[in-house]
Amino acid sequence: MLANPTFHGRPLHFTPTTARYRFLPLQLTPSSIARRRAPTRRRKSGKLCYQLAVRATSDAASSSSVSASPVSLPRPYSVRIPVGDRYITVETGHIGRQASGAVTVTDGETIIYTTVCLADDPSEPSDFFPLSVQYQEKFSAAGRTSGGFFKREGRAKDHEVHICRLIDRPLRPTMLKGFYHEVQVLSWVLSYDGLHPPDSLALTAAGIAMAISEVPNSKAIAGVRIGLIGDKFIVNPTTEEMEESKLDLLLAGTDDAILMIEGYCDFLPEEKLLEAVQVGQDAVQAICKEVEALVKNCGKPKMLDAIKLPPPELYNLVEEIVGTELVEVLQIKNKIPRRKALALLESKVKSILSEKGYVSKMEEFVSNELIPDLLEDEDEDEEVVVDGEVDEGDVHIKPVGRKSIPLLYSEVDVKLVFKEVTSKFLRKRIVEGGKRSDGRTSQELRPINSCCGLLPRAHGSALFTRGETQSLAVVTLGDKQMAQKIDNLVDEDEYKRFYLQYSFPPSCVGEVGRVGAPSRREIGHGMLAERALEPILPSDDDFPYTVRVESTITESNGSSSMASVCGGCLALQDAGVPVKYSIAGIAMGLVLDTKEFGGDGTPLILSDITGSEDASGDMDFKVAGNADGITAFQMDIKVAGITLPIMKQALLQAKDGRKKLLAEMSKCSPPPSKMLSKYAPIIHVMKIKPEKINLIIGSGGKRVKSIIEETGVEAIETQDDGVVKITAKDLTTLERAKAIISNLVIVPTVGDIYRNCEIKSIAPYGVFIEISPGREGLCHISELSESWLAKAEDVVKVGDRVDVKLIEINDKGQLRLSRRALLPNPDPEKPKQQAASLAKDTSVSQKSLEKSKTKSSASKDALEMANANPAKDKNSTLENKKPPKEFAKKSVSPVKDGQNTDKDKAMKGSDKSVSSKSEGALVNGEAKVG
């Protein structure tokens, strides 16, 4: 059995729940000197080294070291925390007991399970905290499974990546500097009731799990969502309440400060947004107080002993070497030359420190605290210490500090210190000198330039340039088939008719890097710009297009997501999208403690920040909207202490910046075309009776597929409410499909004239004519010609095309047609009295009609139509049969069930007569064929 582990003479305590050793208070006694059980070589040198000796002893009582404690797992603990008008339940110690921190948070029937774990060994020191977050919505949480071939969850969806960023951003500022153990936060949705959203719940769960874990952080965090219904703010509103809300705000913070806000609204004034933030901050403070009580009961000790910071004296050395030159380099206006100059300056610092003997590539250094060490005489050669033997004259116990001669620093420490010194000098230049790196004042914007229509084949395009940040925005229009399908926990068939995709290639910053699937940053920035532009889009009824915006960042020096908002707005107008307003986006920065850099202590707000000001500043606050209100906002805080007054000042300054931006965007040259491109598809909307939708779809969709193939249109979309959308590349194909659909759903009226109709079948008593696809009527033999006919085949045959007039609709809706009514009358002096047809020529027995039913589906209708014809005078001729006066030629509109809308005014004219074939085109007001 292993017992009494020691590290360099210090006793260690093994914690089973965390599987790592922890230092115990040092006790210097003769028995605390570790006896080597096996021969151990000792190298005689003045250098300090680490040795870990774990020894076994038969008499544990004789040793001062503490033996390993028995295994003990966390006890279950739960607490109910009030949030808004209900409670959430937090439980720990029941699931995931081997994790450093694990909690389940329940709201209604929505349950989030979150864990926090950390690596045993520290990673390479860096200025970026090694934190990773994974969030996953399990389909089983809603009683579903994946709709794909592989029936399990795959890679993270866009909205899951977005929630990962929402969790990461407020956690990162609370992490203590110098802690380099990799930390991983995993969060799963185990149950979802469709009523209580899981995103804000996951944010709070991550903050609680981090608070009770061993990861050293400053304070516990929590997150809430705020909605606005009428004039009332709702904390953590349900999904039903969010449908009526004018605001969607997610806020995270501690008990005394705001760390992150992100949200979307419909041109909400700044004052209302500040009220919502105040409501959210109050709710977060209440949650954090309950979490602190939870941490006292079941929280684990923080690993503060694992924090390693660069020595303070190194800061002074770096400032002495590069102080003057750094001030000059920071005045370089352009990004690439400034970046190269800073890299050369950093190399110079490492070179000078190496020449003086201060820098070593050796990564192992003794801790700052005083620890006992084994010092050997340097004169002695390498020797073997036999097990159980210790020479009292060769071993001394003496406290030794970090300092050695000469003092050594790692290259990583030098890099970290150089970056912090650069940030310090940049802040000092802004606060003390009143000028930024590019020479602007705190409220001044960079030069702005924009142009539209630079891509001739694209439906809409714009190039927006602000300083050294540039976005190429391209708009593509399409029908529903181009819509993006969302596979979520509840709505299986949810589609987005507007989406923005943001790309950030490495070339935009002059670097070489990976190009592949979109990164989390690209997904997050694209979603922010998308939600900012969404309120200005027209409704689906006014503009029935799916809209895709691509924003490719071609240059980047800060605020690229807000450049995507400006460029996207211009590209939408260039594509002919009737946007409600023009909007713009701007990023705000902050220097919180100005007193440290020569100021009066008042926080300094910076407008339109660059990349270096973002990296060295204390805040990145993005705001999009117009002069009247805000559509989207996102704030990331890098230090604690952002209060509502500071946020109010930032919002008001951002409003002034947006006004200036919109004024510059109005000077766009060339300006947006504001009309549909000739390469954009045409979408025509028809409204018919809902019960007639099936006539267009047909059995198994055969009818609508045949219309698409026959006419050449791209797509025909039908909706249950009777809306039919035809998508075509040109007006000709669109007219063909429109005519066929119109004829399918038309409501026949006595007196209507149908041109170029095909004869489908011939019976002894007449012919059946298709006046529209799938709609036939009977033209009695007496109505085929002015003269008497023995049989219909004497004048027509199957496949012929004739013009007919509707002369009667019986009680069963059967149609009686007349060809003779449209023929010119050769003898106008003949009496108008029409003779009846011969009875034996027109009267057909029921038996014969049943036999002919196999030849034509409409024969049963024909029986009734034939029996309805007069057959009294066998010798009467058709020449005496004249159309009655009430059957005058009548103009009809092809669609009587609703209104049609189209992008071209030429398509709004009504047809004067109806064609039964799709080849019809408008000729002299009538739908003709061929």
Secondary structure by P-SEA (a helix, b strand, c coil): cccccccccbbbbbbcccccccccccccccccccccccbbbbbbccbbbbbbbbbbbccccccccccccccccccbbbbbbbcccbbbbbbccccccccccccccccccbbbbbbbbbbccccccccccbbbbbbbbbcccccccccccccccccccaaaaaaaaaaaaaaaaacccccccbbbbbbbbccccccccaaaaaaaaaaaaaaaccccccbbbbbbbbbbccccccccccaaaaaaccbbbbbbbccccccccccccccccaaaaaaaaaaaaaaaaaaaaaaaaaaacccccccccccccccaaaaaaaaaacaaaaaaaaaccccaaaaaaaaaaaaaaaaaaaaacccccccccccccbbbbbbccccccbbbbcccccccccbbbbbbccccccccccaaaaaaaaaaaaaaaaaaaaaaaccccccccccccccccccccccccccbbbbbbcccbbbbbbbbbbccccbbbbbccccccccccbbbbbbbccccccbbbbbccccaaaaaaaaaaaaaacccccccccccbbbbbbbbbcccccaaaaaaaaaaaaaaaaacccccbbbbbbbbbbbcccccccccccbbbbccccaaaaaaccbbbbbbbcccccccbbbbbccccccaaaaaaaaaaaaaaaaaaaaaaaaccccccccccccbbbbbbbbcccccccccccccaaaaaaaaaacccccccccccbbbbbbbccaaaaaaaaaaaaaacccccccccccccccccccccbbbbbccccbbbbbccccccccccccccccccccbbbbbbbccccccbbbbbbcccccccccccccccccccccccccccaaaaaaacccccaaaaaaaaaaaccccccccccccccccccccbbbbbccccbbbbccccccccccccccccccccccccccccc
